[in-house]
Amino acid sequence: MHIQSCAIPGPLVIEPRVFGDARGFFMESWNAAVFKEAGLDLTFVQDNHSHSQKGVLRGLHFQNPGPQGKLLRVVRGAVFDVAVDLRRSSPHFGQWVGVELSAENKRLFWVPEGFAHGFLTLEDDTDFLYKCTAPYAPEHEQSLAWDDPDVGIEWPLDGVQPLLSQKDSVGLALTQIRSYA
């Protein structure tokens, strides 16, 4: 397993060891002992599966209180995945990192607690899986506006209007959210 830091401390791109031959491939997407040895001593309480068509934008979601760390991967299709630092005490507050996750590249993306998370599907019939360190608590969920100019995410939209849920279409500006300490 190869772990790569991002421009903002916290999020990590994880490239698992993949063993392939003419029959297909095998990889471990999660092994508690291996991740702990790499400095990620995590306990997951929930697994989620999202299926979307091309152009769907989900997020930017976070819970406060009850923040969730998320280990993300794509098993079919591709996404542009984004994490935004919402820790007021961080020198990187309001900054974002993005990474392409796909069935082809088999990367995992670790988004720690204290970050908003969202993704844009780049292909039809994309299946996105993620593990969470805390349970979903709808009463504490917030949405940061996906297009907040103060954050300035460079989504690869190529002139396409993203498909948003009602909740995500009314996300709050960075100046309006209840951020982390």
N, C-alpha and C positions, 0 to 999 in steps of 0.2 A: 504494500500500500504506500502510495506517495501522497503526502499532504503538502499543499501549497497555500501559503498565506495570501491574503488579499490586501488591497491598498488601505483598507480600514482594519485595524486589529479586531479579531473576533471571528468573522466569517472565514471559512476554509473551503478550498476545493480539494476533494479527496478522489484520487484515482486508484481504484482497487486493482489488485492483481487479477488479470483475466487469463484463463487457460482455455485456448480454443484449438479446434482441429476441424476436420471435414464434417464431423457430426454436429458441431455447434460450439458452445462455450460454457464455462463454469466460472463463477466468481462469488465471493462472499460479499454481500452488501452490508452485513453487520456482524461483528464478532466482538462481544464486550471486552474480552481480554486483550485483543489486538488494539482496539480503540483506546482502552485504558493505558496500555503501554505507550501509545502515541500522545498521551496527555488529555484524552477525551473520556473522562470517567463519567459516563452518562447513564441515566435510568429513563427508559421510555415507558409511557403509560397509555399511549394511544397511537394507532396506525391509521392513516387516511389515504384514500385513493380518489383522485380527481380525473375525470374524463372530459376532454374539451375538443372543440373544432378549432381550426386555424383562426387566429385573430381574437380569441377570447383573452381578456385581461382580467385576472383575479388579484385583488389586493388594492392597496397595500395594507395588510391586516396585522394587528397586534392586540394583545390583551394586557390591560393594566387596571387593577392588579392581576396576578396570575400569569405572568409572562411565560411564553413557551419557547424553548429551544426546538429547532426543527432540523432533521436530517432528511434531505430531499434527493430524489432521483427520478428519472424518466425511464420507463420500460418500453414505451412505444411512442414514436414521434419526437418532438423537440420543443423546448421552451427557452425563452430568455428569462432567467431567474434573477430577482433583485432583492437586496437587503439594504435597509436604510437605518443608520445609527440614530436611535432615539434616546440615548443616554445624555442628559443635559450636562453631566460632569465630564463627558468625553470631548477631547479637542476635535473630534470628527463628527460632532452632533450635526444631524441634517445631511450628512454626506452619504452617498450610495455606492454600492458595488454591484456589478451584474456579471453573470456567467451563463454561457449556453450549456444546457444539459440536454442530452439526447440519448435515445436507445443505442445509437451508434457509438458515442464516446464513453458511455457508461459511467460518467463522472457522478459523484455525490457532492452536495453542497451543504455545509453545516452553517446554519444561521442561529447564533446564540440568543439567549434571552436579552431583551433590551433593544431589539431590532424589529422594524416592520418588515413584512415579507410580501412579495407579490410576484406574479409571473405572467408572461405573454406567450400564448401557444404559437409556434411557428409552423406547425403542420396539422392537418386534419387528423382526427382520431388519436390525439395525444393522451397517453395514460401517465399520470404524475403520482408518485407515491411518496409519502413522508411520515416519519416517526416524530412524535412530540413528547417533550419532557414534562408537560402539564396537560391536564384535560381541557377540552374546549369548554369555555365559560361564556356563553353568548351575552350575558349581562355585563361582562367586562371587555367585550370586543370593541375595537375602534378601527376605523379605516382612515388612513392618511391618503389624501388626494393623489391619485396616480400621476397627475399632471401638474402638481404644485411647482410653480416656477422657482420657488426658493430652494427646492431640492434639485430640480433640473435633470430628471432621469432621461437619458437618451434611449428611449424605446425604439427598437428596430421596426417601426410601423410601415415604412416605405409608402406613405400616403394612404394607408388603410385606416379607417375609423375602427378602433377596438370595440369589441362587444363586451359590455359591462353589465353586472347585476345592478339592481336598483340601489342596493347598499353601497356598492363601489362607485356609482355615479355621483354620489353625494358625500364623498370622502372629505375630511377636514384638512385645512391648510396646516402646515407645520406649526404655525404660530397659534393654532387653536387646539391642538391635541393635548392630552394629558400625558406628557412624556415621563420617562424614568429619571430617577435622581442621578 
